[in-house]
């Protein structure tokens, strides 16, 4: 699976992350699967992630789609029920190492300060993520940043721990 990931690829909002393209078929990833987990039989738990350090697909209950976790969820791929890639999330790696070191937005990388984004952002409390917003304050779909902190004004030194590129219109 790692050979599908381009650790230096630039992120394209709403299109790609780590060299992976939204809309890609799950079939592309099946040859790399280590262990399969059916969510209808085994509920999701933290032990599923920790017990499977390789490439683990997870069938979401009630035909809601599929997830593939890579390196204990360092990378998460979410697929539609029809098997097309809807979101790519890359998280901070373990032991300060990551399989992705590319530019996520305006020259920034995972581990950089959120305050260094030279674009307005909106902090979504329930999700604890930051979205880019346009000049009218409307959320720009296709990307968010997770920092594990609240409002940027409250913690100007918070760093980006993960990024997600998404398009939930993909069926």
C-alpha positions, -999 to +999 in steps of 0.1 A: +000+000+000+028+024+008+039+023-029+005+039-038+012+068-014+033+097-027+048+111+005+057+144-011+026+150-033+009+184-029-027+183-015-055+194-039-086+206-020-115+183-027-094+161-051-064+144-037-041+139-007-008+119-004-010+111-041-044+093-037-074+105-057-109+109-045-133+088-066-108+059-069-123+024-067-117+003-036-106-024-061-073-005-064-065-011-027-077-047-023-043-063-032-027-046-002-052-058+024-037-075+055-068-083+076-105-077+068-131-068+095-168-069+090-185-042+111-218-062+111-200-090+130-172-071+150-180-036+163-154-009+158-131-004+187-097+011+194-083-024+197-091-031+161-068-002+151-041-011+175-041-048+167-037-042+130-006-021+121-008-029+084-036-023+060-070-031+075-104-027+057-135-023+078-170-028+064-192-002+081-225-015+095-258-014+076-241-010+042-228+025+049-195+019+031-160+009+039-129+022+056-093+013+051-068+021+078-031+021+071-004+020+098-027+020+128-049+047+112-021+070+102-040+072+069-078+066+067-096+060+035-135+062+035-154+046+006-190+050-004-213+019-003-206+015-040-168+014-033-156+048-044-131+069-023-149+098-005-123+110+019-086+107+027-074+116+061-037+117+070-027+119+107+004+127+125+027+096+125+039+076+154+073+084+170+073+117+150+074+098+117+048+100+090+043+083+057+032+117+043+053+148+043+037+168+014+023+203+014-013+203+027-021+240+021-001+271+012+033+255+019+022+241+053+026+205+064+013+183+092+030+195+124+031+232+113+011+259+132-025+264+121-019+302+126+005+301+096-024+295+072-028+328+054-065+322+048-095+326+071-106+295+090-136+285+110-134+263+141-163+238+143-168+230+180-186+196+178-161+182+153-130+200+168-118+208+133-109+239+113-123+246+079-112+272+053-138+299+047-143+323+018-146+361+020-183+357+030-175+334+059-188+303+041-170+270+045-150+259+015-158+223+011-131+197+004-106+201+033-104+204+070-076+205+096-076+189+131-054+204+159-068+190+192-073+226+204-102+250+202-104+285+187-072+298+171-074+329+192-074+308+224-044+288+213-024+305+186+004+279+189-017+249+180-003+226+154-020+207+126-022+170+136-042+158+107-058+169+075-088+155+056-096+159+019-132+150+011-160+149-014-191+134+001-211+138-032-191+108-045-214+078-047 
